[in-house]
Amino acid sequence: MIRKLIWECPFCSAETIKVAIRPTVNIVKRTGMRSGKKTQLIKSSGETIILSEECSNCKKSRKEIMKKYKEIGYI
């Protein structure tokens, strides 16, 4: 389940950055063997992807925006 959102630019505060977020999901995997059944819990990591190439307002690139979001702690 991927959610698409619009975030505000960290430089100009305009809501122009398109972002796709895939949340962390727990997957239950069951295997059957002669000795018995085994249940394993696998946790897939979440992911945040910036879809916009640049901010349409201040023209900052995706790389600069990603770097700023990492500094702030959004990603």
ChimeraX commands (.cxc) that place a marker at each C-alpha (Angstrom):
marker #1 position 0.00,0.00,0.00 radius 0.5
marker #1 position 1.84,3.05,-1.27 radius 0.5
marker #1 position 0.61,6.49,-0.24 radius 0.5
marker #1 position 1.26,9.54,-2.38 radius 0.5
marker #1 position 1.45,12.85,-0.56 radius 0.5
marker #1 position 2.45,16.43,-1.26 radius 0.5
marker #1 position 5.01,17.85,1.19 radius 0.5
marker #1 position 6.16,21.40,1.52 radius 0.5
marker #1 position 9.57,22.37,0.21 radius 0.5
marker #1 position 12.12,22.73,3.04 radius 0.5
marker #1 position 13.57,25.83,1.36 radius 0.5
marker #1 position 10.57,27.94,0.29 radius 0.5
marker #1 position 7.72,26.32,2.35 radius 0.5
marker #1 position 5.48,25.90,-0.72 radius 0.5
marker #1 position 3.55,22.59,-0.95 radius 0.5
marker #1 position 5.04,21.40,-4.25 radius 0.5
marker #1 position 7.06,18.23,-3.50 radius 0.5
marker #1 position 5.35,14.95,-4.49 radius 0.5
marker #1 position 6.36,12.03,-2.26 radius 0.5
marker #1 position 5.53,8.30,-2.29 radius 0.5
marker #1 position 5.65,6.48,1.07 radius 0.5
marker #1 position 5.70,2.70,1.49 radius 0.5
marker #1 position 5.20,1.92,5.20 radius 0.5
marker #1 position 6.97,-0.79,7.18 radius 0.5
marker #1 position 5.02,-4.07,7.00 radius 0.5
marker #1 position 5.27,-7.31,9.00 radius 0.5
marker #1 position 4.92,-10.46,6.88 radius 0.5
marker #1 position 4.15,-13.86,8.40 radius 0.5
marker #1 position 5.76,-16.74,6.53 radius 0.5
marker #1 position 4.80,-20.32,7.37 radius 0.5
marker #1 position 6.63,-23.40,6.22 radius 0.5
marker #1 position 5.58,-27.02,6.63 radius 0.5
marker #1 position 8.14,-29.74,7.12 radius 0.5
marker #1 position 8.11,-33.32,8.30 radius 0.5
marker #1 position 9.27,-32.25,11.75 radius 0.5
marker #1 position 6.45,-29.70,12.07 radius 0.5
marker #1 position 5.34,-26.28,11.01 radius 0.5
marker #1 position 7.51,-23.23,11.45 radius 0.5
marker #1 position 6.28,-19.63,11.58 radius 0.5
marker #1 position 8.65,-16.83,10.74 radius 0.5
marker #1 position 7.98,-13.09,11.10 radius 0.5
marker #1 position 9.69,-10.98,8.46 radius 0.5
marker #1 position 9.75,-7.18,8.70 radius 0.5
marker #1 position 10.04,-5.29,5.41 radius 0.5
marker #1 position 11.60,-1.87,5.68 radius 0.5
marker #1 position 9.65,1.28,4.87 radius 0.5
marker #1 position 10.69,3.60,2.09 radius 0.5
marker #1 position 10.16,7.25,1.19 radius 0.5
marker #1 position 10.70,8.33,-2.43 radius 0.5
marker #1 position 10.63,11.89,-3.73 radius 0.5
marker #1 position 8.82,11.85,-7.07 radius 0.5
marker #1 position 9.33,15.51,-8.05 radius 0.5
marker #1 position 12.42,16.39,-10.08 radius 0.5
marker #1 position 12.59,19.88,-8.54 radius 0.5
marker #1 position 10.54,22.40,-6.59 radius 0.5
marker #1 position 8.35,24.30,-9.05 radius 0.5
marker #1 position 8.55,27.42,-6.86 radius 0.5
marker #1 position 12.25,27.83,-5.94 radius 0.5
marker #1 position 13.77,25.41,-8.54 radius 0.5
marker #1 position 15.86,23.43,-6.01 radius 0.5
marker #1 position 16.84,19.97,-7.33 radius 0.5
marker #1 position 15.68,16.61,-5.98 radius 0.5
marker #1 position 19.17,15.92,-4.59 radius 0.5
marker #1 position 19.22,19.16,-2.57 radius 0.5
marker #1 position 15.69,18.57,-1.26 radius 0.5
marker #1 position 16.52,14.96,-0.26 radius 0.5
marker #1 position 19.66,16.14,1.57 radius 0.5
marker #1 position 17.68,18.78,3.49 radius 0.5
marker #1 position 14.92,16.29,4.44 radius 0.5
marker #1 position 17.60,13.90,5.80 radius 0.5
marker #1 position 19.10,16.72,7.89 radius 0.5
marker #1 position 15.68,17.59,9.30 radius 0.5
marker #1 position 14.84,13.92,9.95 radius 0.5
marker #1 position 11.86,13.49,7.59 radius 0.5
marker #1 position 13.56,10.64,5.74 radius 0.5
marker link #1:1,2 radius 0.2
marker link #1:2,3 radius 0.2
marker link #1:3,4 radius 0.2
marker link #1:4,5 radius 0.2
marker link #1:5,6 radius 0.2
marker link #1:6,7 radius 0.2
marker link #1:7,8 radius 0.2
marker link #1:8,9 radius 0.2
marker link #1:9,10 radius 0.2
marker link #1:10,11 radius 0.2
marker link #1:11,12 radius 0.2
marker link #1:12,13 radius 0.2
marker link #1:13,14 radius 0.2
marker link #1:14,15 radius 0.2
marker link #1:15,16 radius 0.2
marker link #1:16,17 radius 0.2
marker link #1:17,18 radius 0.2
marker link #1:18,19 radius 0.2
marker link #1:19,20 radius 0.2
marker link #1:20,21 radius 0.2
marker link #1:21,22 radius 0.2
marker link #1:22,23 radius 0.2
marker link #1:23,24 radius 0.2
marker link #1:24,25 radius 0.2
marker link #1:25,26 radius 0.2
marker link #1:26,27 radius 0.2
marker link #1:27,28 radius 0.2
marker link #1:28,29 radius 0.2
marker link #1:29,30 radius 0.2
marker link #1:30,31 radius 0.2
marker link #1:31,32 radius 0.2
marker link #1:32,33 radius 0.2
marker link #1:33,34 radius 0.2
marker link #1:34,35 radius 0.2
marker link #1:35,36 radius 0.2
marker link #1:36,37 radius 0.2
marker link #1:37,38 radius 0.2
marker link #1:38,39 radius 0.2
marker link #1:39,40 radius 0.2
marker link #1:40,41 radius 0.2
marker link #1:41,42 radius 0.2
marker link #1:42,43 radius 0.2
marker link #1:43,44 radius 0.2
marker link #1:44,45 radius 0.2
marker link #1:45,46 radius 0.2
marker link #1:46,47 radius 0.2
marker link #1:47,48 radius 0.2
marker link #1:48,49 radius 0.2
marker link #1:49,50 radius 0.2
marker link #1:50,51 radius 0.2
marker link #1:51,52 radius 0.2
marker link #1:52,53 radius 0.2
marker link #1:53,54 radius 0.2
marker link #1:54,55 radius 0.2
marker link #1:55,56 radius 0.2
marker link #1:56,57 radius 0.2
marker link #1:57,58 radius 0.2
marker link #1:58,59 radius 0.2
marker link #1:59,60 radius 0.2
marker link #1:60,61 radius 0.2
marker link #1:61,62 radius 0.2
marker link #1:62,63 radius 0.2
marker link #1:63,64 radius 0.2
marker link #1:64,65 radius 0.2
marker link #1:65,66 radius 0.2
marker link #1:66,67 radius 0.2
marker link #1:67,68 radius 0.2
marker link #1:68,69 radius 0.2
marker link #1:69,70 radius 0.2
marker link #1:70,71 radius 0.2
marker link #1:71,72 radius 0.2
marker link #1:72,73 radius 0.2
marker link #1:73,74 radius 0.2
marker link #1:74,75 radius 0.2
view
